[in-house]
């Protein structure tokens, strides 16, 4: 028989819980401006841990030196090129979007048949003729809205503000110590949760596996597809090739369609202009090479790691972009991976309660229950 908890002890435990919750909320509110930097430090630190261990095997047990060298590699290979690319991308996004809306309005309202007719390549152009002004305005608004969303998502990394550089410093500083003892510190933090050791290890291992598999299977492959697609557009003379390549990298997360959403209309536009050779070259390159990158590289990069469903990858990436800006491309899939892990733990912890209704239904449907005399229970 369980002994009742003494009133002073119950009060003390309740007070401690309230105190911890209030202080934690205050602390999170205080550092909320740097939470993205801390999450990015953990993500990049997890990606660079193999490099950290490689340095340790080469230079011996000098964790701080190995972490510093790994940080230099991350700066030169990932972070500095990413910042430079974001700057170029924001500049081209503003240029392309600034010209795109007027161009759409012009294409809708003008063609060779006269200034008042819709272009002949528009489906049902005769039926849509009375609504051409509305169509042009709405398409221009849509283009401007998409462009503003992208530009705003990139603005924090391209303004060069003090807050951005402080966040970058915090990310690098945190990443330095994460490389040395990050996973161990995470496990110590999880010790304060009322979870079994198996569930704590599951959070770390499954969360790491799902997150890394998703990052390798979407971000890295998307970047490769964006680079290959952007290069083809640049060679073809399409303005804003970096911008369109970045869009191809983002759209590559959509299963089945992917980068075609971007290069398909560009190919169609070149065909309508009469530039058939360039259009067919882009079609062949993007259809055969860029489109096959996913099938070739995904098994090599992801391996045996657990990967999220394609729909969840799409939703988490777009949701991450809207919530965290450009960093959401990385943070969104990581959060979704942790969400899958937490639900898996929920299913394991509450398995008995979740199975109880099924067991009850099975008992009611059994032949013994069907033939039992109701009076036997009295």
N, C-alpha and C positions, 0 to 999 in steps of 0.2 A: 504493500500500500504506500503510495507516494505521500511524503510528509508535506504539509502546507508550507509555503514560503513565508518566513517571518515578515511582518509588515515593514520593519526598518530596512531589511535587505531588498524587499520589493521596491520600496521608495528609492533606495540607492541605485538600483539597476535602472529604474525608469529615469532617474535624474541623469545618469551617465549616458543613456541612449539619447535623451533630448539634447544634452550638452554636446555630444559628438555630432549629432545631426546639424545643430545650429552652427557650430564652428566650421564644420565641413562645407555647409552651404555658403557661409561667409567667405571661406577661403576660395571656393570655386568662383564666387562672384568677383573676388579680387583679381583672380588670374584668368578670367574668362577671355580676355583679349589675346591670351597666349596659348589657349587650349589647342588651337589648330597647329601652332608651332610644336607643341609637345607631342601631338599625335603624329605629325609628319616626322618628327625625330624618331619615334618608335618604329614607324614604318620603314624609313630609310635605314635605321639601325638594324632591323631584322633582315632587310635585303643585303646589307653589307657585312653581316656577321661572318659569312664564309671567307670574305677577304680578310677580315680581322684574324680569324683562325689561321689563314695562310701566312700572314705576317708573323704570328706567334711561332709557327713551325720554323720560320726562317731565322728569326732573331732571338728565340728563346723566351723565357718567362718574363717578358717586359710588357705588361698589359697596356700601360699608358703610352709607351712608344708605338706599339702596334695599333692602338686606337687612333693616335695622332696621324700615323701614316695612312690608315684607312680613311680618315676624315679628309685628308688631302686628296686622295683618289676620288672620293665622293664629290668633293668640290670641283675638281677639274673635269670629271667625266659626266656628272649628273647635274649638280646644282647650278654651276655657272652657265653651262650651255642652256639649261632650262630657263634661267632668268633672261638670258639674251634672246632665246626663242620667244618667250612671252612678250618681251618688248617689241620685237619685230612683228609678232602676231597682232598685238594691240594696234600698232601703227597701221598695218595693212587692213585690219578689220575696220578701223575708222574710215580709211580711204575707200574700201570696197563698198561698205554700207552707205557711205555718203553719196556714191555714184549709182548704187543699185536701185534705190527707190525711183529717182528720176528716169533711169533707163527703163524700168518696168512700165512706168506711166507712158513713156514715149513709144515703147513697143506695142502697147495695147491700143493706143490711140492713132498710130500712124503706120502706114505701109505703102507699098508701091501702087496700090489701087486707089489711094486717096486718103486725105487726112482724117476722114470721118468713118473709115472702115476698120474693123478688126483684122489682124493678120489672118491669112487664109489657113495657116497651119494650126490655128486654134480650133479644137473640136467644136462643132455646132456654132461656128462663128456667126452664121446668119441669125440664128435664134438668140444669140447673146448680144447681138449688135445694140439693142436698146439699153443694155446694162453696162456698156463698155466703160463709161466714166466711173461707175461704182466699182467695177472689177479692178480697174487700174488703181483707184484709191485704196481698196482693201489689200491688194497685193503689195502696194508700196508700204502700207502700214505694217503688214506682216513682215516684210523684209527689214523695216526699221526696228520693229520689236525684237526680232531675232538678233539683229546686229547689236542693239543696245544691251540685250541680255549678255551676249558674249563679251562686249567691251567692258561692261560693269564687272563681270566675273574676273576679268584680267586686270582691272584697274589697280587693285591693291598691290600687285606685283610690278606695276609699270610706272607708278607715280614717283617712285624713289623717295617716299616719305620716311621720316625718322621711325615711325611705327613699324614700317616694313623691315627696315634694317635691324631694329631691335628684335623683332620676331625672328629674323634670320639668325641673328646671334644666339638667341635662346635655343633655336632648333639645333644649331651646330654644337652648342655647349651641352645640351641635353643628350644629343646623339653621341658625343664623346664618352660620357659616362654610361650610356645605355650599352654601347659596344662592350664595355668592361664587365658590367654586372646587371644589365637590364633584365634578362629573364629571371635571374635570382631575386631581384627586387620585386618583380611582378608576383612571383610565387610567395614571397613574404607578405605582400599586401593581400593576396588571396587567403592567407591563413586567418585573417580577421573575419572572413565570411563563414557563415554556418553551413559549410559544405564538406562533404567527405573528401579525403585526399584524392580519391579517384576522380571526383568531379572537378577538383581544382586542377589536376593534371590535364583533364579533358578540356577545360577552358583554354589552357595555355597551348596544348598540342593541336587540338582541332581548330582553335581560332587561328593559330599560326599557319596551319596547313591550308585551311580554306582561304585565308587572306592572301597568302603568298601565291597560291594557285590562281586566284582570281586576278591578282596584280600581274602575274606573268602571262596569264592567258588573255587578258584584256588590254592592260596598259602597254605592255611591251609590244605585243602584236599590233595593237592600234598605232603605236608610234612608228613601227616599221612600215605598216601600210600607209600611214599618212606621209612618211618621207618618200616612199616610192611613188605614190600618187601625186604628191606635190611636185616632185622632180619632173614627172611626165608633163604636168600642166605648165611648169616653167619652161621646159624645152618647147612646148607647143605655143608659147607666147601668150598664155592666159594671164591677165593681170591678177595680182594678189595670190600668187601660187602658194605662199606660206599659209595664208588664211584658209584657202580651200583645202590644203593638205591637212591643216589642223582639224577642220570640220570632218574630213575623211577619217582621221584618227578617232574622233569622238563617235561618228556614226558607225564605225566598224563593230561596235558592241551590239548592233541590231542583228539578230540572227537572220540569215537568208538574204537580206537586202544589203546591209552594211554600207560599204563605200559607194555602191552604185547610186545611192540617193544623191551623191554629189557629182560624180563624174558622168553619170548617165545624162542628166540635163545639159551638161557642158558639151557632150558629144552630139546630142540632138541639136543644140544651138549651132555648132559648127556645120552640121549637115544642112541646116536651114540657110546658113550663110553661103553654102556652096563650097566650103573648104573640106571636101570629101576625104582627101589624103590624110590630113591631120586628124579628122574625126575617126577614121578607120584605124589609124595608128594608136590613138588613145584608147579606142575600144579594145584592140588586141592586147595592149600592154596591161590595162587595168583589169580586163576580164580574165586574162590568162595568168599574169604574174601577181598583181596585187590581190586578186581574188583567191589565189591558191596559197597565199602566205599563211592564212589561218589553218588550213588543212595540214600544211607541212610542219609548221613550227609549234602548234599547240601540243601535240603529243610529246615533242622534245622538251618544251619548257615546263609544262604542267606535270608530266610524268605520272606518278602514283598519288599525287596530292589530290585532295578532295576539292572539286570545283562546284561552284554554285550554278543553279539553272540559269539559262540565258535571259529569261524574263527578269529574274531578280537582279542580274548584273546590270541590265538596262535601267531598271527603276532606281537602283542604288547609285548608279553613275549620274543620271540626270538629277536625282534628288540631292546628291552630294554637291553637284555644281550649283544648284539653286541655294543651298544652305551655306556652303563653305567657299563658294567661288571656285577659282581654278584648282585649289587644293582638293576640292571635292572629287575630282577624277580619281584620286588615290584614296581619300578618306571614305568616300561613299561605299565602295566594295568592301573595305575593311570593316566598317560598321555592320554591313549586311552579313559578313562572315561571322562576326561575333554574335549577331542576332540568331543565326542558325545554330551556333554552339549553345547559346542559352536555352533555346527551345529544345534542343536535344537533351540537355541536362534536366529541364522540366519534365520531359517525357520519361526520363529515367527515375527521377525522384518520386514522381506521382504515378508510377506505373501501376501500383496496386489500386489506386482510386480510379485511374483511367480504365483499367481492365474490369473493375467491379460491375459496371452496368452490362458489359458483354457477357460476363460469367452468369449474371442473374438472368439475362435473356436466354442464354443457352440452357440454364437449368429449367426455365419455364417451358421451353420448347422440347425438352427431352421426353421420350415415351413414358418414363416413370411418372413425370409430373402430369402428363396428359391423362393417365389412367388412375391416378391417385384419387381416393374418395375424399371429398372436402370435409367429411365428418371426422376423418382420421386426425385432423389437427385439433379437434376439440377435446 
